Amino acid sequence: MLFWTTIKIALRSMLANKLRAILTMLGMIIGVAAVIAMLALGNGAKKRILGWVSRMGKNTITIFPHNSKIAPVLNGSADPLSLGDARAILKIPHVKYVSPVVTAWQPVKWGGNFTTCNIVGCAPTYIKIHDFKVQSGAMFTDYDCQDIASVAVIGPETAERLFGSQDPIGRTITVSTVRFKVVGVLVPKGRHGWFDPDNQVLLPYTTAMTDLMGRLVALNHIDLQVDHAANLNRVQAACQRVLRLRHSLIYGDEDDFWISNQLQVLKMANRIGGAFTLFLGSVAGISLLVGGIGIMNIMLVTVTERTREIGIRKAIGARRRDILRQFLIESMIISLLGGLMGVGAGIVAAHYVKFRSFSGHVEPSMVFLALSISAAIGIFFGYYPARRAAALNPIEALRYE
Amino acid sequence: MGQRELLEITNLTKRYRIGDTDVLALDAVNLVISRGEMLAITGPSGSGKSTLMNILGCLDTADSGSYMLAGEDVSKLAGDQLAAIRNRRIGFVFQNFNLLPRLSALENVELPLLYASRHDAKTLARAALTTVGLADRTHHEPNQLSGGQRQRVAIARALVTDPAIILADEPTGNLDSQVGRDILDLFHRLNQAGSTIIIVTHDHEVARHCGREVQLRDGRIVAEVQHAPHCQPSTTKETTAAA
C-alpha cells in the first residue's frame, strides 16, 4: 500500500513539474532510442551478412592456394592448386560436389552493348554448390568441359545489361576477344553490397583456362559441398591431408593452401556482426549515460526542494529505507517511462533509418535489455540523491524553508 | 515508574556548539508526565523549549540523562529505532501544519499508518477525520482547506496511530483567535477522551487552557503552575489569543 502511495506521490510531483519531468525523460528517451536503433541496425547488418553467406550455398568449403585469395601462386616454393588436386578431393568421403574455379574480371560484349563482370571458369557442379538456379536454357555439361566448348551461362543482371529484353539463349557474346554461345541464364539471387552474384559469366573451366586465361594448372580456388554440416570439419581435415600429400609437404612445413569452411565463415560473420552491434550499441550507450546524469541532477534538485516533506515524513515515522525507497522509485519511474518512450522511438527509428542495404531489425531481447538498462540507470543515478534524502536530519529538514 | 506516569525524564542535559561557544540548551531537566494529562511547556525564545520538545518527540537525543516513554527507555535509541518510536508513540502537531501538499486529507492522515504497514489505514484515517470534524473533507487537498481545517487534518494525523503523547508545537500560532480557540477546544475534547497532550508555546493564554504549565528559562524548569481544570476559552479575552 505504501508502494502505491509512493508511486502516486511520484507521479503527482512529476505532473506538478511537467516540463522538468519531460526534459529529464528526454535524455533517457534519446539514449534508449539511440541504443535500440543502433542495436537494430547492427543486428540487421549481421542478419544481412549471414543471409548472404548462407545463400551462397550450404555446407560449402573453399580451398585457396597459399593463403592468398586473389593471385595464384607466384613464389615457386609453393604448389598452386591444380585440377589434380580437385580430382583428388572428389574422392574424399562425404564430398558431394567439387568444382575447380578460375576467375577473371573481363569485358563482355554483345552487339553494341558492353559490361565488365566477373568471369568464372567452373564445372557444372558449381551452380549446385552455390545454389544457383537456371531460369532459361541449361547449365553447360561435363561434356562441354571435356570438349573445351565455347559456351556460357550468364547472370540475370549481365543478361539485362547486354540483351535488354531480348532472349540471350543461342546468341554469341564476346568475352575479352573470345566468342561464346549463351546456353543458359541464372535466376537472380539479389545483390549484396559490393558483391553481385547476378552479374557474372560462367564458362567451362577448361575453356576459360585454355582460351581466356592462358594458364593450364593454377586454379583460383576449389569449391566443394559436403553432404552434411556435421561432416564439414572432418572433410576439411581430409582435404588438408590430401593436399599436403599431393604438394609433398613434410612435417613442419606450413600449408601452401588455405581452407575456409562455411561454418567458420558464418561464425566469423556472426562474431564480426556481434562486435559491430556492440560497438554501435556502446556509442549509443554514452547518450544513455548522459541521460542518467540528467536524472541524478534533477533528483538532487527534487530532494533539496522537498527537504521539508522529508522532514515531515521522518517526524511521522518514516525510516531511512522508506525515504530511500521513495526517491529510488521516483527516479526509476522517470527512467523507465523515458525508457519505454525511447523503445517506441527506437523502433520507429530502426524502421526508417537505413544504412547502405542494411535496415534495422529489432528483437524482443533488445527491448528487454534497453528497459533493464534504464531501470538500472534509474537505480544507479537515483541512489546518491535518495541516500542524501534518507540521511537528512529530521529537525533541520522540518526547519527548512 | 508507576502506572500513571507515562513519561519520565531525569537529569536531561543537552549542549549545542554554536561557533566557539557551548550553549547549554537543557540543564539537568527532570519532568514527569502522567497518562491523560494536558500539559503546557512555556518559555521565551532560547529557553530550551524547542530542544526539550525535539527530545520528547524523539527527533533528537539528549547528551545525558534518561527518558522513559510508556515504559521504554528511549534515550539510548538512534536512527530507525527512534523513527519507529515516533511512528507508534508520538503524534506531532506543528505550527505551520506540515501537511504534504499533493495528498488529500485522507492520504495525509493515512501516511503514518502506511509507514507502520497497517492494512486498516483507510478505515482508521476516516475515523480520525470524523473525530476532528472533517468527515466531509476527506478528498480535499491541503490548499483547498482553511488554516483551521488544515490543523484539524494535522491533529487527525497525530492521533490516528493512537500515540502515547500528542506533541503540539505552537498549534494555534498561525491561526486567528477564534479558530485557535476551536483548535484548543478540540485538544480539550481529545484530552477528555483520554489522550495525553503536550503543548509547547510561548503564549500564556494557550498555556492557561492546560491543566499544568511548566515554565522553562535558560534550560531549566523555573516554575510549575496548576491551572483550573478545563478552563474554557472565555469570550471576553479575545484580543490576547493568537500571536
Interface residues (C-beta under 8 A of the other chain):
Chain A: M1 L2 T5 I9 R12 S13 A16 R308 E309 G311 I312 R313 K314 A315 I316 G317 A318 R319 R320 R321 D322 P394 I395 L398
Chain B: N54 G57 L59 D60 G79 D80 A83 A84 R86 N87 R88 F92 F94 N98 L99 L100 P101 R102 L103 E107 E110 L111 P112 L114 Y115 A116 S117 H119 A121 R157 T161
